[in-house]
Amino acid sequence: MKRIIPFIISFFISSFLWSGYVYADQRPLSSQETISALQDKTFLAHSIKEEYDYRIYYAKDGTFTLYYSTYPGTAVTVSGTWSVDDKGKYCTFRKIHKHKFVECGRIYQDGGNTLYQYNTEGKLEVTFDFVGNGNHLEDGQE
């Protein structure tokens, strides 16, 4: 029994650490930090839930454009708006056909060039790797 308890504790701790929740070395960005980190920049993003990569450009006017390849030589673009409230809550709004999509959460950073988007429950949704200042949506795409 003495050997089982440390194993169970270890299992639950490792399960929590790998479950997609905020890591200790990441900190939430303030409202102004989030705007500065995103505005007029392009990122290579990875959606954890949908398991696909795309590029996203955050324009200064509060719009964003997603760009991804579906097949070699074929690309899809999706546009919408983004905002950050005074408490640092980040949201994107987009409409595809008759369907509206709203995603909100917080942006975290660990000191490097990668940003992390966590949903309102604190679960990791998207990672963003910095590509460059300005619009670089089509750079390096197939």
Residue frames as a rotation matrix with the C-alpha (Angstrom) as fourth column:
MET 1
0.566 0.824 0.000 0.00
0.824 -0.566 0.000 0.00
0.000 0.000 -1.000 0.00
LYS 2
0.377 -0.503 -0.778 2.89
0.226 -0.764 0.604 2.37
-0.898 -0.403 -0.174 0.82
ARG 3
-0.702 -0.681 0.210 4.17
0.324 -0.042 0.945 1.96
-0.635 0.731 0.250 -2.75
ILE 4
-0.230 0.709 0.667 0.78
0.968 0.099 0.229 2.50
0.097 0.698 -0.709 -4.38
ILE 5
0.599 0.521 -0.609 0.04
0.632 -0.774 -0.041 5.90
-0.493 -0.360 -0.792 -2.79
PRO 6
-0.163 -0.680 -0.715 3.13
-0.089 -0.711 0.697 7.67
-0.983 0.178 0.055 -4.24
PHE 7
-0.833 -0.109 0.542 2.33
0.482 0.335 0.809 6.10
-0.270 0.936 -0.227 -7.62
ILE 8
0.118 0.970 0.214 -1.27
0.993 -0.115 -0.028 7.39
-0.002 0.216 -0.976 -7.52
ILE 9
0.522 0.008 -0.853 -0.15
0.293 -0.941 0.171 10.87
-0.801 -0.339 -0.493 -6.46
SER 10
-0.542 -0.814 -0.210 2.49
-0.016 -0.240 0.971 10.92
-0.840 0.530 0.117 -9.20
PHE 11
-0.593 0.394 0.702 -0.07
0.799 0.390 0.457 9.78
-0.094 0.832 -0.546 -11.79
PHE 12
0.490 0.864 -0.115 -2.54
0.851 -0.503 -0.151 12.57
-0.188 -0.024 -0.982 -10.90
ILE 13
0.277 -0.468 -0.839 0.16
0.023 -0.870 0.493 15.25
-0.961 -0.156 -0.230 -10.88
SER 14
-0.782 -0.615 0.099 1.53
0.093 0.042 0.995 14.18
-0.616 0.788 0.024 -14.28
SER 15
-0.282 0.767 0.577 -2.00
0.959 0.251 0.135 13.91
-0.041 0.591 -0.806 -15.70
PHE 16
0.637 0.517 -0.571 -2.74
0.544 -0.827 -0.141 17.45
-0.545 -0.221 -0.809 -14.61
LEU 17
-0.073 -0.765 -0.639 0.53
-0.122 -0.629 0.767 18.81
-0.990 0.134 -0.047 -16.03
TRP 18
-0.925 -0.320 0.205 -0.09
0.126 0.250 0.960 17.21
-0.359 0.914 -0.190 -19.43
SER 19
-0.187 0.958 0.216 -3.80
0.830 0.272 -0.487 18.05
-0.525 0.088 -0.846 -19.61
GLY 20
-0.183 0.085 0.979 -3.31
0.810 -0.552 0.199 21.37
0.557 0.830 0.032 -21.39
TYR 21
0.835 0.488 -0.255 -3.67
0.541 -0.640 0.547 23.65
0.104 -0.594 -0.798 -18.37
VAL 22
0.787 -0.489 0.377 -1.46
-0.359 -0.859 -0.365 26.67
0.502 0.152 -0.851 -17.67
TYR 23
0.361 -0.780 -0.511 2.16
0.736 0.575 -0.358 25.89
0.573 -0.247 0.782 -16.86
ALA 24
0.569 -0.125 -0.813 3.98
0.716 -0.411 0.564 27.63
-0.404 -0.903 -0.144 -14.01
ASP 25
-0.466 -0.861 -0.205 6.46
0.621 -0.483 0.617 29.44
-0.630 0.160 0.760 -16.28
GLN 26
-0.505 0.377 0.776 3.68
0.660 -0.411 0.629 31.12
0.556 0.830 -0.041 -18.29
ARG 27
-0.668 0.321 -0.671 2.05
0.412 -0.591 -0.693 34.36
-0.619 -0.740 0.263 -17.24
PRO 28
0.301 0.836 0.459 -1.13
0.923 -0.134 -0.361 36.00
-0.240 0.532 -0.812 -18.50
LEU 29
-0.736 -0.510 0.445 -0.56
0.627 -0.762 0.163 39.15
0.256 0.399 0.880 -20.53
SER 30
-0.464 0.559 -0.687 -2.29
0.246 -0.664 -0.707 42.35
-0.851 -0.497 0.171 -19.53
SER 31
0.614 0.775 0.152 -4.74
0.431 -0.168 -0.886 43.99
-0.661 0.610 -0.437 -21.90
GLN 32
0.716 -0.379 -0.586 -2.11
-0.601 -0.763 -0.240 46.33
-0.356 0.524 -0.774 -23.36
GLU 33
-0.366 -0.886 0.286 0.52
-0.602 0.460 0.653 43.57
-0.709 0.067 -0.702 -23.54
THR 34
-0.101 0.418 0.903 -1.91
0.478 0.816 -0.324 41.32
-0.873 0.399 -0.282 -25.44
ILE 35
0.886 0.442 -0.141 -2.72
0.127 -0.523 -0.843 44.06
-0.447 0.728 -0.519 -27.95
SER 36
0.380 -0.830 -0.409 0.99
-0.847 -0.490 0.207 44.83
-0.372 0.268 -0.889 -28.45
ALA 37
-0.409 -0.564 0.717 1.84
-0.304 0.826 0.475 41.13
-0.860 -0.023 -0.509 -28.79
LEU 38
-0.047 0.517 0.855 -0.78
0.652 0.664 -0.366 40.55
-0.757 0.540 -0.368 -31.52
GLN 39
0.701 0.541 -0.465 -1.37
0.090 -0.714 -0.695 43.80
-0.707 0.445 -0.549 -33.39
ASP 40
0.727 -0.325 -0.605 0.09
-0.686 -0.372 -0.625 43.99
-0.022 0.869 -0.494 -36.92
LYS 41
-0.422 -0.851 0.312 1.82
-0.817 0.506 0.276 40.61
-0.392 -0.138 -0.909 -36.54
THR 42
0.390 0.445 -0.806 1.58
-0.736 0.677 0.018 37.21
0.553 0.587 0.591 -38.22
PHE 43
-0.210 -0.384 0.899 1.78
-0.850 0.526 0.026 33.91
-0.483 -0.759 -0.437 -36.38
LEU 44
-0.456 0.116 -0.882 1.96
-0.389 0.866 0.315 30.24
0.801 0.487 -0.350 -37.27
ALA 45
-0.176 0.521 0.835 -0.81
-0.982 -0.027 -0.189 28.88
-0.076 -0.853 0.516 -35.07
HIS 46
-0.794 -0.001 -0.608 -1.60
-0.100 0.987 0.129 25.35
0.599 0.163 -0.784 -33.99
SER 47
0.087 0.906 0.415 -5.14
-0.892 -0.115 0.436 24.49
0.443 -0.408 0.798 -32.87
ILE 48
-0.803 -0.383 0.457 -4.96
-0.576 0.696 -0.429 21.88
-0.154 -0.607 -0.779 -30.13
LYS 49
-0.119 0.870 0.479 -8.61
-0.370 0.409 -0.834 20.84
-0.921 -0.276 0.273 -30.42
GLU 50
0.813 0.502 -0.296 -8.85
-0.424 0.162 -0.891 20.65
-0.400 0.850 0.344 -34.21
GLU 51
0.245 -0.835 0.493 -5.20
0.253 0.546 0.798 19.55
-0.936 -0.071 0.346 -34.62
TYR 52
0.504 -0.181 0.845 -4.31
0.855 -0.036 -0.518 21.70
0.124 0.983 0.136 -37.59
ASP 53
-0.360 -0.720 -0.593 -1.86
0.657 -0.647 0.387 24.51
-0.663 -0.250 0.706 -38.34
TYR 54
0.537 0.485 0.691 -2.67
0.817 -0.503 -0.282 27.83
0.211 0.716 -0.666 -39.93
ARG 55
-0.737 -0.670 0.090 -1.30
0.639 -0.734 -0.231 31.33
0.221 -0.112 0.969 -40.25
ILE 56
0.456 0.871 -0.185 -3.10
0.888 -0.431 0.160 34.25
0.059 -0.237 -0.970 -38.67
TYR 57
-0.664 -0.578 0.475 -2.56
0.559 -0.805 -0.197 37.97
0.496 0.135 0.858 -39.14
TYR 58
0.167 0.653 -0.738 -3.92
0.937 -0.338 -0.087 40.45
-0.307 -0.677 -0.669 -36.59
ALA 59
-0.137 -0.162 0.977 -4.46
0.676 -0.736 -0.027 43.82
0.724 0.657 0.210 -38.27
LYS 60
-0.951 -0.291 -0.106 -4.32
0.286 -0.693 -0.662 47.16
0.119 -0.660 0.742 -36.46
ASP 61
-0.612 0.766 0.196 -8.00
-0.625 -0.621 0.473 47.82
0.484 0.166 0.859 -37.23
GLY 62
-0.359 0.457 0.814 -9.21
-0.763 0.358 -0.538 44.89
-0.537 -0.814 0.220 -35.07
THR 63
0.744 0.544 -0.388 -9.64
-0.668 0.605 -0.433 42.39
-0.001 0.581 0.814 -37.90
PHE 64
-0.208 -0.810 0.548 -7.82
-0.530 0.564 0.633 39.11
-0.822 -0.159 -0.547 -38.39
THR 65
0.500 0.293 -0.815 -7.30
-0.848 0.359 -0.391 36.79
0.178 0.886 0.428 -41.32
LEU 66
0.205 -0.360 0.910 -6.64
-0.315 0.856 0.410 33.04
-0.926 -0.371 0.062 -41.11
TYR 67
0.357 -0.174 -0.918 -4.84
-0.923 0.084 -0.374 31.33
0.142 0.981 -0.130 -43.96
TYR 68
-0.138 -0.440 0.887 -4.33
-0.493 0.808 0.324 27.58
-0.859 -0.393 -0.328 -44.37
SER 69
-0.591 -0.156 -0.791 -3.77
-0.788 0.320 0.526 25.02
0.171 0.934 -0.312 -47.08
THR 70
0.401 0.751 0.526 -6.36
-0.746 0.600 -0.288 22.33
-0.531 -0.277 0.801 -47.68
TYR 71
0.756 -0.295 0.585 -4.48
0.521 0.811 -0.264 20.58
-0.397 0.505 0.767 -50.49
PRO 72
-0.385 -0.914 -0.125 -1.25
0.575 -0.344 0.742 21.48
-0.722 0.213 0.658 -52.25
GLY 73
-0.903 -0.050 0.426 -1.99
0.384 -0.535 0.752 24.57
0.190 0.843 0.503 -54.28
THR 74
0.046 0.969 0.243 -5.34
0.392 -0.241 0.888 25.24
0.919 0.055 -0.390 -52.56
ALA 75
-0.905 -0.361 -0.227 -5.72
0.357 -0.352 -0.865 27.73
0.232 -0.864 0.447 -49.72
VAL 76
0.225 0.972 -0.069 -8.58
0.787 -0.139 0.601 28.92
0.575 -0.189 -0.796 -47.57
THR 77
-0.871 -0.399 0.287 -8.87
0.152 -0.774 -0.614 32.32
0.467 -0.491 0.735 -45.92
VAL 78
0.209 0.891 -0.404 -11.27
0.853 0.036 0.520 33.20
0.478 -0.453 -0.753 -43.12
SER 79
-0.645 -0.402 0.649 -11.70
0.119 -0.893 -0.434 36.69
0.754 -0.203 0.624 -41.69
GLY 80
0.375 0.763 -0.526 -13.18
0.786 0.039 0.618 38.07
0.492 -0.645 -0.585 -38.53
THR 81
0.366 -0.239 0.899 -12.57
-0.373 -0.923 -0.094 40.55
0.853 -0.301 -0.427 -35.74
TRP 82
-0.016 -0.423 -0.906 -10.59
0.788 0.552 -0.272 40.37
0.616 -0.718 0.324 -32.53
SER 83
0.399 0.142 0.906 -10.68
-0.328 -0.900 0.286 42.35
0.856 -0.411 -0.312 -29.32
VAL 84
-0.436 -0.501 -0.748 -9.14
0.657 0.390 -0.645 42.53
0.615 -0.773 0.159 -25.87
ASP 85
0.655 0.717 0.237 -11.12
0.337 -0.558 0.758 43.97
0.676 -0.417 -0.608 -22.96
ASP 86
0.346 -0.515 0.784 -9.67
-0.622 -0.752 -0.219 46.01
0.702 -0.412 -0.580 -20.10
LYS 87
0.600 -0.118 0.791 -9.19
-0.671 0.465 0.578 42.85
-0.437 -0.877 0.200 -17.99
GLY 88
-0.458 -0.882 -0.111 -7.10
-0.767 0.329 0.552 41.12
-0.450 0.338 -0.827 -20.67
LYS 89
0.042 0.547 0.836 -9.86
0.143 0.825 -0.547 38.84
-0.989 0.143 -0.044 -22.00
TYR 90
-0.751 -0.392 -0.531 -9.10
-0.501 -0.186 0.845 38.08
-0.430 0.901 -0.057 -25.67
CYS 91
0.107 0.831 0.545 -11.94
0.109 0.535 -0.838 37.22
-0.988 0.149 -0.033 -28.08
THR 92
-0.953 -0.230 -0.199 -12.26
-0.174 -0.122 0.977 36.44
-0.249 0.966 0.076 -31.78
PHE 93
0.057 0.998 0.029 -15.52
-0.149 0.037 -0.988 36.75
-0.987 0.052 0.151 -33.71
ARG 94
-0.876 -0.296 -0.380 -16.13
-0.408 0.036 0.912 35.25
-0.256 0.954 -0.152 -37.14
LYS 95
0.218 0.968 0.127 -19.04
-0.526 0.226 -0.820 34.23
-0.822 0.112 0.558 -39.30
ILE 96
-0.918 -0.389 -0.074 -18.98
-0.288 0.528 0.799 31.33
-0.271 0.755 -0.596 -41.76
HIS 97
-0.630 0.775 0.049 -22.12
0.401 0.270 0.876 31.16
0.665 0.571 -0.481 -43.82
LYS 98
0.288 0.829 0.480 -24.94
-0.153 -0.455 0.877 31.54
0.945 -0.326 -0.004 -41.26
HIS 99
0.634 -0.093 -0.767 -22.88
0.682 0.533 0.500 30.33
0.363 -0.841 0.402 -38.30
LYS 100
0.565 -0.445 0.695 -21.27
-0.502 -0.854 -0.139 32.71
0.655 -0.270 -0.705 -35.81
PHE 101
0.420 -0.536 -0.732 -18.20
0.704 0.702 -0.109 31.67
0.572 -0.470 0.672 -33.86
VAL 102
0.585 -0.286 0.759 -16.95
-0.572 -0.809 0.136 33.42
0.575 -0.513 -0.637 -30.74
GLU 103
0.446 -0.535 -0.718 -13.86
0.672 0.730 -0.126 32.20
0.591 -0.426 0.685 -28.91
CYS 104
0.613 -0.202 0.764 -12.60
-0.483 -0.861 0.161 33.90
0.625 -0.467 -0.625 -25.76
GLY 105
0.693 -0.425 -0.582 -9.83
0.679 0.656 0.329 33.35
0.242 -0.623 0.744 -23.27
ARG 106
0.801 -0.540 -0.257 -6.49
-0.279 -0.717 0.639 34.74
-0.529 -0.441 -0.725 -22.18
ILE 107
0.714 -0.686 -0.139 -3.15
-0.017 0.181 -0.983 35.03
0.700 0.705 0.118 -23.90
TYR 108
0.857 -0.511 0.068 -0.13
-0.008 0.118 0.993 33.79
-0.516 -0.851 0.097 -21.94
GLN 109
0.639 -0.744 -0.194 3.59
-0.384 -0.090 -0.919 34.00
0.666 0.662 -0.344 -22.64
ASP 110
0.895 -0.371 -0.248 6.58
0.437 0.620 0.651 32.13
-0.088 -0.691 0.717 -21.26
GLY 111
0.403 -0.768 -0.498 9.24
-0.114 -0.582 0.805 34.68
-0.908 -0.268 -0.322 -22.18
GLY 112
-0.591 -0.613 0.525 9.91
0.419 0.322 0.849 33.34
-0.689 0.721 0.067 -25.69
ASN 113
-0.867 0.224 -0.445 8.33
-0.484 -0.595 0.642 34.05
-0.121 0.772 0.624 -29.08
THR 114
-0.672 0.671 -0.315 5.44
0.375 0.674 0.636 31.64
0.639 0.309 -0.705 -28.49
LEU 115
-0.618 0.610 0.496 2.06
-0.780 -0.554 -0.291 32.81
0.098 -0.567 0.818 -27.19
TYR 116
-0.912 0.342 -0.227 -0.53
0.368 0.926 -0.082 30.50
0.183 -0.158 -0.970 -25.67
GLN 117
-0.461 0.842 0.282 -4.30
-0.704 -0.540 0.462 30.97
0.541 0.014 0.841 -25.87
TYR 118
-0.956 0.231 -0.181 -6.23
0.293 0.738 -0.608 29.41
-0.007 -0.634 -0.773 -22.99
ASN 119
-0.262 0.936 0.234 -10.01
0.319 -0.144 0.937 29.26
0.911 0.320 -0.260 -22.96
THR 120
0.037 0.362 0.931 -12.14
-0.657 -0.693 0.296 30.64
0.753 -0.623 0.212 -20.12
GLU 121
0.964 0.264 -0.023 -11.80
-0.170 0.680 0.713 27.32
0.204 -0.684 0.701 -18.25
GLY 122
0.429 -0.881 0.200 -8.00
-0.742 -0.217 0.634 27.58
-0.515 -0.420 -0.747 -18.39
LYS 123
0.425 -0.247 0.871 -7.43
0.373 0.924 0.080 24.87
-0.825 0.291 0.485 -21.00
LEU 124
-0.511 -0.730 -0.455 -4.89
-0.201 -0.413 0.888 25.38
-0.836 0.545 0.065 -23.78
GLU 125
0.599 0.786 0.156 -6.61
0.082 0.134 -0.988 25.96
-0.797 0.604 0.016 -27.13
VAL 126
0.904 -0.274 0.327 -3.99
0.307 -0.114 -0.945 27.42
0.296 0.955 -0.020 -29.52
THR 127
0.198 -0.894 -0.402 -0.25
0.567 -0.230 0.791 28.06
-0.799 -0.385 0.461 -29.63
PHE 128
0.991 0.094 0.092 1.08
0.131 -0.634 -0.762 30.98
-0.014 0.768 -0.641 -31.68
ASP 129
0.104 -0.995 -0.007 4.66
0.790 0.078 0.609 31.07
-0.605 -0.069 0.793 -33.01
PHE 130
0.441 0.026 -0.897 5.75
-0.157 -0.982 -0.105 34.51
-0.884 0.188 -0.429 -34.17
VAL 131
0.441 -0.258 0.860 6.41
0.864 0.383 -0.328 34.73
-0.245 0.887 0.391 -37.94
GLY 132
-0.650 -0.697 0.303 6.96
0.750 -0.652 0.108 38.46
0.122 0.298 0.947 -38.44
ASN 133
-0.437 0.458 -0.774 5.68
0.129 -0.820 -0.558 41.98
-0.890 -0.344 0.299 -38.16
GLY 134
-0.440 0.361 -0.822 3.06
-0.846 -0.473 0.245 42.84
-0.300 0.804 0.514 -40.77
ASN 135
0.610 0.778 0.150 1.11
-0.616 0.584 -0.528 40.48
-0.498 0.230 0.836 -43.00
HIS 136
-0.536 -0.792 -0.294 3.02
-0.836 0.447 0.318 37.30
-0.121 0.416 -0.901 -43.87
LEU 137
0.287 0.780 0.556 0.06
-0.667 0.579 -0.468 35.02
-0.688 -0.237 0.686 -44.48
GLU 138
0.961 0.190 -0.199 1.24
-0.273 0.573 -0.773 33.55
-0.033 0.798 0.602 -47.74
ASP 139
0.105 -0.993 -0.062 4.96
-0.956 -0.084 -0.280 33.32
0.273 0.088 -0.958 -46.91
GLY 140
-0.768 -0.591 0.248 6.11
-0.637 0.747 -0.193 29.70
-0.071 -0.305 -0.950 -46.90
GLN 141
0.110 0.863 0.493 2.70
-0.546 0.467 -0.695 28.24
-0.830 -0.193 0.523 -47.73
GLU 142
-0.601 -0.290 0.745 2.36
0.312 0.772 0.553 25.34
-0.735 0.565 -0.374 -50.14
